[in-house]
Amino acid sequence: MKLSHAIELLKTAGVKAQPVPGTSKYNITLPDGEMRMINEKQLVALVNKAEKSPTNLLKVIETAV
């Protein structure tokens, strides 16, 4: 899966992902407003793991990060 596709899936789940300049990390903002930092590779892996379901995606990200 490409990073751009992963970010689009995050948007459908209500998660914002913004790149951190000069790094390979992203600041993600969960629907409840909580912010976390995650590595780009981990972000794509988590989205793949979530089986493209917004409900599963939120659960996977909240528990992994």
N, CA and C of each residue as an Amber inpcrd file, in Angstrom:
protein
   195
   0.8420000  -1.1770000   0.0000000   0.0000000   0.0000000   0.0000000
   0.8850000   1.2370000   0.0000000   0.4870000   2.2160000  -0.7540000
   1.2260000   3.4710000  -0.8070000   0.8260000   4.3580000   0.3640000
   1.7290000   5.2240000   0.7390000   1.4860000   6.1410000   1.8510000
   0.2830000   7.0350000   1.5720000   0.1560000   7.5150000   0.3620000
  -0.9700000   8.4080000   0.0330000  -2.3110000   7.7010000   0.2240000
  -2.3650000   6.4290000  -0.1180000  -3.6000000   5.6590000   0.0800000
  -3.8690000   5.4510000   1.5690000  -2.8160000   5.1890000   2.3250000
  -2.9620000   5.0170000   3.7750000  -3.5060000   6.2880000   4.4130000
  -3.0160000   7.4360000   3.9780000  -3.4790000   8.7100000   4.5410000
  -4.9440000   8.9570000   4.1790000  -5.3470000   8.5790000   2.9730000
  -6.7590000   8.7180000   2.5860000  -7.6530000   7.8400000   3.4560000
  -7.2070000   6.6230000   3.7540000  -7.9880000   5.7460000   4.6290000
  -8.0740000   6.3190000   6.0400000  -6.9980000   6.9310000   6.4970000
  -7.0240000   7.5750000   7.8200000  -8.0710000   8.6800000   7.8480000
  -8.1410000   9.4590000   6.7820000  -9.1290000  10.5420000   6.7140000
 -10.5490000  10.0000000   6.8280000 -10.8160000   8.8650000   6.1880000
 -12.1660000   8.2980000   6.2630000 -12.4950000   7.8540000   7.6820000
 -11.4640000   7.5570000   8.4690000 -11.6760000   7.1520000   9.8630000
 -11.6590000   8.3540000  10.8060000 -11.4820000   9.5570000  10.2620000
 -11.4800000  10.7530000  11.0970000 -10.1340000  11.0510000  11.7340000
  -9.0620000  10.4860000  11.1850000  -7.7180000  10.6900000  11.7200000
  -6.9570000  11.5970000  10.7650000  -6.3520000  12.6710000  11.3110000
  -5.5320000  13.5630000  10.5060000  -4.0820000  13.1140000  10.6200000
  -3.3670000  13.1240000   9.5090000  -1.9450000  12.7730000   9.5070000
  -1.1760000  13.8830000   8.8020000  -0.2140000  14.4690000   9.5250000
   0.5950000  15.5340000   8.9560000   2.0630000  15.1600000   9.0870000
   2.8380000  15.3080000   8.0040000   4.2580000  14.9670000   8.0700000
   5.0200000  15.9200000   8.9820000   6.0310000  15.3790000   9.6490000
   6.9320000  16.1930000  10.4590000   8.1110000  16.5290000   9.5510000
   8.3090000  17.8170000   9.2310000   9.3660000  18.2020000   8.2950000
  10.7560000  17.6930000   8.7330000  11.4940000  17.1750000   7.7580000
  12.8480000  16.7190000   8.0020000  12.9550000  15.3400000   8.6190000
  11.8150000  14.6430000   8.7660000  11.8240000  13.3000000   9.3440000
  10.9500000  12.3820000   8.4990000  10.9240000  11.1220000   8.8660000
  10.0040000  10.1820000   8.2090000   8.8630000   9.8480000   9.1670000
   8.4980000  10.8210000   9.9980000   7.4300000  10.6210000  10.9790000
   6.2310000  11.4990000  10.6520000   5.0980000  11.1080000  11.2180000
   3.8460000  11.8350000  11.0320000   3.2170000  12.1150000  12.3820000
   2.6490000  13.3080000  12.5220000   1.8120000  13.6130000  13.6700000
   0.4100000  13.2030000  13.2760000  -0.1990000  12.3590000  14.0800000
  -1.5730000  11.9730000  13.7970000  -2.4550000  12.5270000  14.9070000
  -3.6200000  12.9790000  14.5100000  -4.6060000  13.4860000  15.4510000
  -5.8180000  12.5750000  15.3710000  -6.1220000  11.9390000  16.4880000
  -7.2610000  11.0290000  16.5600000  -8.5550000  11.8260000  16.6510000
  -9.6910000  11.2060000  16.3750000 -10.9690000  11.9300000  16.4180000
 -11.2700000  12.5850000  17.7660000 -10.7290000  12.0370000  18.8550000
 -10.9710000  12.6340000  20.1690000 -10.0300000  13.7980000  20.4660000
  -9.1550000  14.1480000  19.4990000  -8.2540000  15.2770000  19.6460000
  -6.8600000  14.9140000  20.1440000  -6.6550000  13.6690000  20.5270000
  -5.3530000  13.2460000  21.0220000  -4.3540000  13.1930000  19.8620000
  -3.1390000  13.7200000  20.1010000  -2.0990000  13.7190000  19.0790000
  -1.0190000  12.7190000  19.4430000  -0.5030000  12.0410000  18.4200000
   0.5830000  11.0810000  18.5980000   1.5280000  11.1880000  17.4080000
   2.7760000  10.7730000  17.6250000   3.7430000  10.7540000  16.5370000
   4.0230000   9.3010000  16.1710000   4.1100000   9.0440000  14.8650000
   4.3030000   7.6750000  14.3940000   5.2280000   7.6800000  13.1770000
   6.0440000   6.6480000  13.0700000   6.9410000   6.4800000  11.9460000
   6.1220000   6.1460000  10.7000000   6.5810000   6.6330000   9.5580000
   5.8660000   6.4260000   8.2980000   5.6360000   4.9410000   7.9880000
   6.6530000   4.1210000   8.1550000   6.5090000   2.6900000   7.8660000
   5.5040000   2.0330000   8.8040000   5.5310000   2.4230000  10.0690000
   4.5970000   1.8660000  11.0450000   3.1700000   2.2900000  10.7030000
   3.0120000   3.5230000  10.2650000   1.6960000   4.0330000   9.8960000
   1.0920000   3.2020000   8.7600000   1.8710000   2.9570000   7.7240000
   1.3850000   2.1630000   6.5930000   1.0870000   0.7300000   7.0400000
   1.9540000   0.1620000   7.8750000   1.7360000  -1.2050000   8.3560000
   0.4580000  -1.3120000   9.1770000   0.1860000  -0.3240000  10.0090000
  -1.0280000  -0.3450000  10.8270000  -2.2810000  -0.2360000   9.9660000
  -2.2250000   0.6000000   8.9490000  -3.3800000   0.7360000   8.0620000
  -3.6170000  -0.5810000   7.3220000  -2.5580000  -1.2290000   6.8880000
  -2.7000000  -2.5470000   6.2390000  -3.3160000  -3.5540000   7.1920000
  -2.8850000  -3.5320000   8.4380000  -3.3590000  -4.4780000   9.4500000
  -4.8490000  -4.2890000   9.7510000  -5.3200000  -3.0840000   9.6140000
  -6.6970000  -2.7610000   9.9830000  -7.7350000  -3.2460000   8.9670000
  -7.2810000  -3.8410000   7.8960000  -8.1820000  -4.4100000   6.8840000
  -9.1210000  -3.3810000   6.2690000  -8.6810000  -2.1570000   6.1850000
  -9.4000000  -1.0780000   5.4870000 -10.7840000  -0.7800000   6.0610000
 -10.9970000  -1.0700000   7.3020000 -12.2560000  -0.7370000   7.9580000
 -12.0140000   0.4190000   8.9190000 -12.7190000   1.5320000   8.7680000
 -12.4910000   2.6760000   9.6570000 -12.6120000   2.3390000  11.1400000
 -13.5340000   1.4740000  11.4970000 -13.6860000   1.0910000  12.9010000
 -12.4610000   0.3280000  13.3700000 -12.0370000  -0.6570000  12.5960000
 -10.8320000  -1.4160000  12.9450000  -9.6030000  -0.5320000  12.9340000
  -9.5380000   0.3940000  11.9890000  -8.3870000   1.2790000  11.8700000
  -8.1930000   2.0940000  13.1250000  -9.2560000   2.6660000  13.6520000
  -9.1450000   3.4500000  14.8830000  -8.6750000   2.5820000  16.0460000
  -9.2160000   1.3820000  16.1650000  -8.8120000   0.4920000  17.2460000
  -7.3440000   0.1390000  17.1380000  -6.8900000  -0.1870000  15.9440000
  -5.4960000  -0.5850000  15.7460000  -4.5570000   0.5660000  16.0750000
  -4.8660000   1.7500000  15.6050000  -3.9990000   2.8910000  15.8490000
  -3.9850000   3.2840000  17.3200000  -5.1330000   3.3030000  17.9490000
  -5.1940000   3.6790000  19.3660000  -4.4230000   2.7260000  20.2530000
  -4.4150000   1.4460000  19.9240000  -3.7100000   0.4750000  20.7660000
  -2.2330000   0.3780000  20.4390000  -1.8560000   0.6810000  19.1940000
  -0.4680000   0.5000000  18.7870000   0.4130000   1.7180000  19.0610000
  -0.1660000   2.8690000  19.1030000   0.6390000   4.0910000  19.2210000
   0.5310000   4.6530000  20.6160000
